[in-house]
Amino acid sequence: MSKIDKNATREPARRLDLRGVACPLNWARAKAALALMTSGELLELLVDDPRAPLDIPRAAEAEGHAVLSVKAGGPETPSPGSAGETSTILLEK
């Protein structure tokens, strides 16, 4: 029997495009969005700050949120003023 990833079929309640937003401001915006969400909802973040894939998950876990995935790269087109490769971070409140 194969194991099903229950998070693979769940849609994020909210998506934030934080490309072009540097740390720690990108975490501040994500934290504000999480504050408006209910427990169990998912938040998807698009980030391009090279520190974000490490810093945001650490900060989220420290605040008691679950980090479901961090994926480097993606099909998204870089936004004007972006710092680099886009990463996707999926958090659960």
C-alpha positions in Angstrom: 0.0 0.0 0.0 1.4 3.4 -0.9 1.5 6.3 1.5 -0.6 9.3 0.5 0.7 12.8 1.4 -2.4 14.5 2.8 -0.7 17.9 2.2 -0.3 17.2 -1.5 -4.1 17.6 -2.1 -4.7 20.5 0.3 -4.9 24.0 -1.3 -3.3 26.9 0.6 -5.9 29.2 2.1 -3.6 32.1 1.2 -0.7 32.8 -1.1 1.8 35.6 -0.7 4.2 36.7 -3.5 7.2 38.0 -1.5 9.6 38.1 -4.4 11.6 41.3 -4.2 11.0 41.6 -0.4 14.2 41.1 1.7 14.6 39.4 5.0 13.3 40.1 7.7 10.5 42.1 6.0 9.3 39.0 4.1 8.9 37.1 7.4 7.0 40.1 9.0 4.5 40.0 6.1 4.1 36.2 6.4 3.7 36.5 10.1 0.9 39.1 9.7 -0.9 36.8 7.2 -0.6 33.9 9.5 -2.1 36.0 12.3 -5.3 36.4 10.2 -5.6 32.7 9.5 -7.2 29.9 11.5 -5.4 26.9 12.9 -4.7 24.2 10.3 -4.9 26.6 7.3 -2.0 26.6 4.8 0.0 29.6 3.7 2.1 29.4 0.5 5.0 31.9 0.1 7.0 32.8 -3.0 10.3 34.2 -2.0 13.5 35.1 -3.8 15.7 36.4 -1.0 18.6 33.8 -0.8 18.2 33.7 3.1 14.5 33.2 3.1 14.4 29.3 2.6 16.4 29.0 5.8 15.3 32.0 7.9 11.5 31.8 7.3 11.1 28.1 8.3 13.2 28.7 11.4 11.1 31.7 12.4 7.8 29.9 11.6 8.8 26.9 13.8 9.9 29.2 16.6 6.4 30.7 16.5 4.7 27.3 16.6 3.8 26.9 12.9 4.5 23.7 10.9 6.8 23.9 7.9 5.4 21.4 5.3 7.8 22.1 2.5 10.5 24.3 1.1 11.1 23.9 -2.6 13.9 25.8 -4.4 13.4 26.9 -7.9 10.2 26.8 -9.9 8.4 27.8 -13.0 7.7 31.3 -11.8 9.1 34.2 -13.8 11.4 36.4 -11.7 9.7 39.6 -10.6 11.3 43.0 -11.4 13.9 43.7 -8.7 14.0 40.1 -7.6 17.1 38.9 -5.8 17.4 35.5 -7.4 15.8 32.1 -7.8 12.2 31.8 -6.6 11.6 29.3 -3.7 8.2 28.2 -2.5 7.6 27.7 1.3 4.4 26.0 2.6 3.4 26.7 6.2 0.6 25.4 8.3 -0.7 27.6 11.1 
